[in-house]
Amino acid sequence: MRKVNLKDISEQERKSPKEKYHKFVKDVSIALGREPESFDLAKRHPFDLAMVRIPKNKTYCPYHSHAAESELYLVVSGRGSVRDKDGSTIVTTGDAFFFQPGEPHQLTNAGEEDFVYYVIADNPRSGGRVGDSCYYPDSGKWAVVKEGGEEVIVKGKETDYYDGEE
């Protein structure tokens, strides 16, 4: 058994250049030994667990959907707004919600205090060459992994499968 206490996990901060998107993340699974780069499922773990904190008036990331990742959310504290294909819903302490692959979503702090939640994801995309890609419906972009394992953001127009191939 591996054990870790949340207070001992460092919190990683990430924000966009204009600071619309701002989050703090504790990668619980990585602290418990998950190796995101590994192709070995035993080392990669079958799911990922993170504790996320979104400051007042900030959003986690752009509206997006995952191609191969399901996410289960458990609200710890604060008040959030969850955007999905049907609009926005307010969530508070004790609420749980779930997104399957292909279901676009976005989380924003809608309260006066930090919005804190756990997210459990299967087929985790973070930090590795395996797993998921993301689509951003508002901007038409994709986050994909190219040869060599580097994640890139691409934006293009729809084309024929054989375009440029013959």
C-alpha positions as CSV (number, residue, x, y, z in Angstrom):
1,M,0.0,0.0,0.0
2,R,1.2,3.5,-0.8
3,K,0.0,6.3,1.4
4,V,0.2,10.1,1.1
5,N,-1.3,13.0,3.0
6,L,-2.8,15.9,0.9
7,K,-1.0,18.5,3.0
8,D,2.3,16.9,1.8
9,I,1.5,17.1,-1.9
10,S,2.8,20.3,-3.6
11,E,0.2,22.4,-5.4
12,Q,0.9,23.3,-9.0
13,E,-0.3,26.7,-10.2
14,R,-1.2,27.3,-13.8
15,K,-2.8,30.4,-15.3
16,S,-3.4,31.8,-18.8
17,P,-1.5,34.9,-20.1
18,K,-4.6,37.2,-19.4
19,E,-5.5,35.2,-16.2
20,K,-9.0,34.2,-17.2
21,Y,-8.0,30.6,-16.6
22,H,-6.3,30.0,-13.2
23,K,-6.1,26.8,-11.2
24,F,-4.1,25.1,-8.5
25,V,-3.8,21.3,-8.8
26,K,-2.5,18.6,-6.4
27,D,-1.7,15.5,-8.4
28,V,-2.7,12.9,-5.9
29,S,-2.2,9.9,-8.2
30,I,1.3,11.0,-9.1
31,A,2.2,11.4,-5.4
32,L,1.0,7.8,-5.0
33,G,3.4,6.6,-7.7
34,R,1.5,7.0,-11.0
35,E,4.0,7.2,-13.9
36,P,2.1,9.1,-16.6
37,E,4.7,8.4,-19.3
38,S,4.6,4.6,-18.9
39,F,2.8,2.3,-21.3
40,D,2.5,-0.2,-18.4
41,L,-1.0,0.1,-17.0
42,A,0.2,-1.1,-13.6
43,K,2.6,1.9,-13.4
44,R,0.2,4.3,-15.1
45,H,-2.7,3.4,-12.9
46,P,-6.2,2.8,-14.3
47,F,-7.4,6.3,-13.2
48,D,-6.1,9.6,-12.1
49,L,-7.0,11.6,-9.0
50,A,-6.4,15.3,-8.6
51,M,-7.6,17.9,-6.1
52,V,-8.3,21.2,-7.9
53,R,-8.7,24.7,-6.5
54,I,-10.1,27.5,-8.7
55,P,-9.8,31.1,-7.3
56,K,-12.7,33.5,-7.2
57,N,-13.8,34.8,-10.6
58,K,-11.6,32.3,-12.5
59,T,-12.2,29.3,-14.8
60,Y,-10.3,26.0,-14.9
61,C,-9.7,25.8,-18.7
62,P,-11.6,26.4,-22.0
63,Y,-14.8,24.6,-22.8
64,H,-13.6,21.1,-24.0
65,S,-14.5,17.5,-24.5
66,H,-12.3,14.4,-24.2
67,A,-12.1,11.7,-26.8
68,A,-11.4,8.8,-24.5
69,E,-11.6,10.1,-20.9
70,S,-14.4,9.9,-18.4
71,E,-14.3,12.3,-15.4
72,L,-16.1,12.1,-12.1
73,Y,-16.2,15.2,-10.0
74,L,-16.8,15.6,-6.2
75,V,-17.2,19.1,-4.8
76,V,-15.3,19.7,-1.6
77,S,-16.0,23.4,-0.9
78,G,-17.1,26.6,-2.6
79,R,-19.6,27.2,-5.4
80,G,-19.0,26.4,-9.0
81,S,-20.7,26.8,-12.3
82,V,-20.5,23.8,-14.6
83,R,-21.1,24.5,-18.3
84,D,-22.2,21.6,-20.6
85,K,-24.1,21.3,-23.9
86,D,-27.3,22.3,-22.1
87,G,-26.1,25.4,-20.4
88,S,-24.7,26.1,-16.9
89,T,-25.5,24.5,-13.6
90,I,-24.5,25.6,-10.1
91,V,-22.8,23.0,-7.9
92,T,-21.8,23.2,-4.2
93,T,-20.2,21.3,-1.4
94,G,-21.2,17.6,-1.6
95,D,-22.3,17.6,-5.2
96,A,-21.0,15.0,-7.6
97,F,-21.3,15.0,-11.4
98,F,-19.9,13.0,-14.3
99,F,-18.8,13.6,-17.9
100,Q,-18.3,10.8,-20.5
101,P,-16.0,11.0,-23.5
102,G,-17.4,13.4,-26.1
103,E,-19.4,15.5,-23.5
104,P,-18.0,19.1,-23.5
105,H,-17.7,20.8,-20.2
106,Q,-16.1,23.7,-18.3
107,L,-15.8,24.6,-14.6
108,T,-15.8,28.1,-13.2
109,N,-15.7,29.5,-9.7
110,A,-19.1,31.1,-9.1
111,G,-18.7,32.1,-5.5
112,E,-16.8,34.3,-3.1
113,E,-14.3,31.6,-1.8
114,D,-12.1,29.2,-3.7
115,F,-14.0,26.4,-5.5
116,V,-12.4,23.1,-4.6
117,Y,-13.1,19.6,-5.9
118,Y,-11.7,16.2,-6.7
119,V,-11.6,14.9,-10.2
120,I,-11.2,11.2,-10.9
121,A,-10.4,10.4,-14.6
122,D,-10.0,7.1,-16.3
123,N,-7.6,6.8,-19.3
124,P,-5.8,9.9,-18.0
125,R,-4.3,12.2,-20.7
126,S,-2.1,14.3,-18.5
127,G,1.6,14.0,-18.9
128,G,1.9,11.1,-21.2
129,R,2.0,9.7,-24.7
130,V,-1.0,7.5,-24.2
131,G,-4.7,8.1,-23.6
132,D,-6.8,11.0,-24.6
133,S,-7.1,14.0,-26.9
134,C,-9.3,17.1,-26.3
135,Y,-11.5,19.1,-28.6
136,Y,-12.4,22.8,-27.9
137,P,-15.8,23.5,-29.5
138,D,-15.6,27.3,-28.9
139,S,-12.4,27.7,-30.9
140,G,-12.3,24.6,-33.1
141,K,-8.9,23.5,-31.7
142,W,-7.6,20.1,-30.7
143,A,-5.0,19.0,-28.2
144,V,-3.3,16.0,-29.6
145,V,0.0,14.1,-29.0
146,K,2.4,13.9,-31.9
147,E,5.1,11.4,-32.6
148,G,7.7,11.7,-29.8
149,G,5.1,12.2,-27.1
150,E,4.8,16.0,-27.2
151,E,1.3,17.5,-26.9
152,V,0.4,20.1,-29.4
153,I,-2.6,22.3,-30.0
154,V,-3.8,22.3,-33.6
155,K,-6.5,24.2,-35.4
156,G,-7.5,23.5,-39.0
157,K,-10.3,22.9,-41.3
158,E,-12.1,19.6,-42.1
159,T,-10.6,17.8,-45.1
160,D,-10.9,14.6,-47.0
161,Y,-9.2,11.6,-45.5
162,Y,-6.9,11.2,-48.5
163,D,-6.1,14.9,-48.9
164,G,-2.3,15.3,-49.3
165,E,-1.8,11.5,-49.2
166,E,-1.7,10.6,-52.9
